[in-house]
Amino acid sequence: MSRVFNIDASQSVLLVIDLQSKLAPAIECFPTILSCTLQLAQTSLIYGIPVLITEQYKKGLGGTQDEIKALLPKATYFDKTHFSACAEPGFLASMKQFARPQIIVVGTEAHVCVLQTCLDLLQSGFDVIVIADAIGSRNEKHKQIAIEQLQQAGAIISCAETVIFQWVKNSATTTFKEILSIIK
């Protein structure tokens, strides 16, 4: 049985997997994925949530989308060639250094790098929260299969706005007003 918990900003890391410029045109619904990722990124800045961004074979797939790089200049970047970031030397050590168990995952491709990274994170003891409206594949059916597999493996499937409201927790704050401008 999986552990029940509420997502908490002080326990979260935002993991952006391979949202790269040359891959973007091939991904179904990429504008929505990017928009949801940017909402989470803006909120992460308000709450001081660390962000780790992976880039798969940067030479071939290009760098991270410019909008993400511009919004998150202090993010930690991690180059990779393995589909699972966890298979890269130093990646799990980097994740553990944050000392935060809740990994909020966005990126591409859902059925390849997102799937394999999340399965390995789960196996390494992290709480994995997959943002369904911020992951994608070239084929929508492949994304759905990956979501089902991740849910069966113990990942929580959520959406960007739900996680944002879980991070916020209280509408009677000045922070909430900032968040409203992000999600509207």
C-alpha positions in Angstrom: 0.0 0.0 0.0 1.3 3.4 -0.9 2.1 6.1 1.7 -0.5 8.9 2.0 0.8 12.4 2.2 0.0 16.0 1.2 2.5 17.6 -1.2 4.5 20.3 0.6 6.6 23.1 -0.8 9.3 22.6 1.9 9.6 18.9 0.9 9.5 19.3 -2.9 12.0 19.4 -5.8 10.8 20.3 -9.3 12.4 18.0 -11.8 12.2 19.2 -15.4 13.1 16.3 -17.8 14.3 17.1 -21.3 12.0 20.0 -22.3 14.4 20.7 -25.2 14.0 22.9 -28.2 14.5 20.4 -31.0 12.2 17.8 -29.5 9.4 20.2 -28.7 7.8 20.4 -32.2 7.3 16.6 -32.2 5.5 16.4 -28.8 1.7 16.3 -28.7 0.2 19.3 -26.9 3.6 20.9 -26.2 2.3 24.4 -25.6 0.2 23.1 -22.7 3.1 21.2 -21.3 5.3 24.3 -21.5 2.6 26.5 -19.9 2.0 24.2 -17.0 5.8 23.8 -16.5 6.2 27.6 -16.4 3.4 27.9 -13.8 5.1 25.4 -11.6 8.5 27.1 -12.2 7.1 30.5 -11.2 5.6 29.1 -8.1 8.8 27.3 -7.2 10.6 30.6 -7.2 8.1 32.1 -4.7 8.5 29.1 -2.3 12.2 28.6 -2.8 11.7 25.1 -4.3 14.9 23.7 -5.9 14.7 22.9 -9.6 16.8 20.4 -11.4 16.7 20.3 -15.2 17.9 17.4 -17.3 19.0 17.6 -20.9 19.1 14.5 -23.1 21.9 14.4 -25.7 22.0 18.2 -25.9 24.1 18.2 -29.1 21.2 16.5 -31.0 18.1 17.7 -29.2 19.2 21.2 -28.4 19.1 23.0 -25.0 16.2 23.5 -22.7 13.3 25.7 -24.0 14.4 29.4 -23.7 11.3 30.4 -21.7 12.3 27.9 -19.0 16.0 28.9 -19.0 15.0 32.6 -18.7 12.6 32.0 -15.8 15.0 29.7 -13.9 18.5 31.1 -14.2 19.6 29.4 -10.9 18.3 26.0 -11.7 20.7 23.1 -11.6 21.3 21.5 -15.0 22.2 17.9 -15.6 23.4 16.5 -19.0 22.5 12.9 -19.7 22.6 10.2 -22.4 20.8 7.5 -20.4 17.0 7.6 -20.7 16.8 7.3 -16.9 18.6 10.3 -15.4 19.1 8.0 -12.3 21.5 5.9 -14.4 23.8 8.9 -14.9 26.7 9.1 -12.4 26.0 11.7 -9.8 22.3 12.3 -10.5 20.9 10.5 -7.5 23.5 12.1 -5.3 22.4 15.5 -6.6 18.8 14.6 -5.8 19.7 13.4 -2.3 21.6 16.6 -1.6 18.4 18.6 -1.8 17.2 16.5 1.2 13.6 16.7 0.0 11.6 13.5 -0.7 8.9 14.8 -3.0 9.9 15.0 -6.6 7.5 16.9 -8.8 8.1 15.6 -12.4 7.4 17.4 -15.7 8.9 16.7 -19.1 9.3 14.5 -22.2 9.0 11.9 -23.4 6.5 10.4 -21.0 7.0 6.8 -22.1 10.8 7.0 -22.3 12.9 9.4 -20.1 10.1 10.4 -17.7 9.0 6.8 -17.2 12.4 5.4 -16.6 13.6 8.2 -14.4 10.4 8.1 -12.3 10.6 4.3 -11.9 14.2 4.6 -10.7 13.3 7.5 -8.3 10.5 5.4 -6.8 12.9 2.5 -6.4 15.4 4.8 -4.7 12.7 5.8 -2.1 11.5 9.1 -3.4 7.9 10.2 -3.5 7.2 10.8 -7.2 4.4 13.1 -8.3 3.9 13.1 -12.1 2.2 16.2 -13.5 0.0 14.7 -16.2 -0.6 18.1 -17.9 3.1 18.8 -18.0 4.4 15.6 -19.5 4.2 14.5 -23.1 5.2 12.1 -25.9 5.1 12.2 -29.6 2.1 9.8 -29.4 -0.7 10.6 -26.9 -1.4 6.9 -26.4 2.2 6.3 -25.3 1.8 9.1 -22.7 -1.4 7.4 -21.3 0.4 4.0 -21.1 3.3 5.6 -19.2 0.9 7.3 -16.8 -0.8 4.0 -16.1 2.5 2.2 -15.5 3.7 4.9 -13.2 0.5 4.9 -11.2 0.8 1.1 -10.9 4.4 1.5 -9.7 3.3 3.9 -6.9 3.7 7.4 -8.4 1.1 10.0 -7.7 -0.5 11.4 -10.8 -1.6 15.0 -10.5 -1.8 18.3 -12.4 0.0 21.5 -12.2 -2.7 23.5 -10.6 -3.4 20.9 -7.9 0.3 20.9 -6.9 0.4 24.6 -6.9 -2.5 24.8 -4.5 -1.0 22.1 -2.3 2.2 24.2 -2.1 0.1 27.3 -1.3 -2.1 25.7 1.4 -3.8 28.9 2.5 -5.8 31.6 0.6 -5.5 34.1 3.4 -1.9 35.1 2.5 -0.2 37.7 0.3 1.5 34.8 -1.4 -1.9 33.5 -2.6 -2.5 36.7 -4.5 0.8 36.2 -6.3 -0.2 32.6 -7.2 -3.6 33.7 -8.6 -1.7 35.9 -11.2 0.3 32.8 -12.2 -2.6 30.4 -12.7 -5.1 32.8 -14.3 
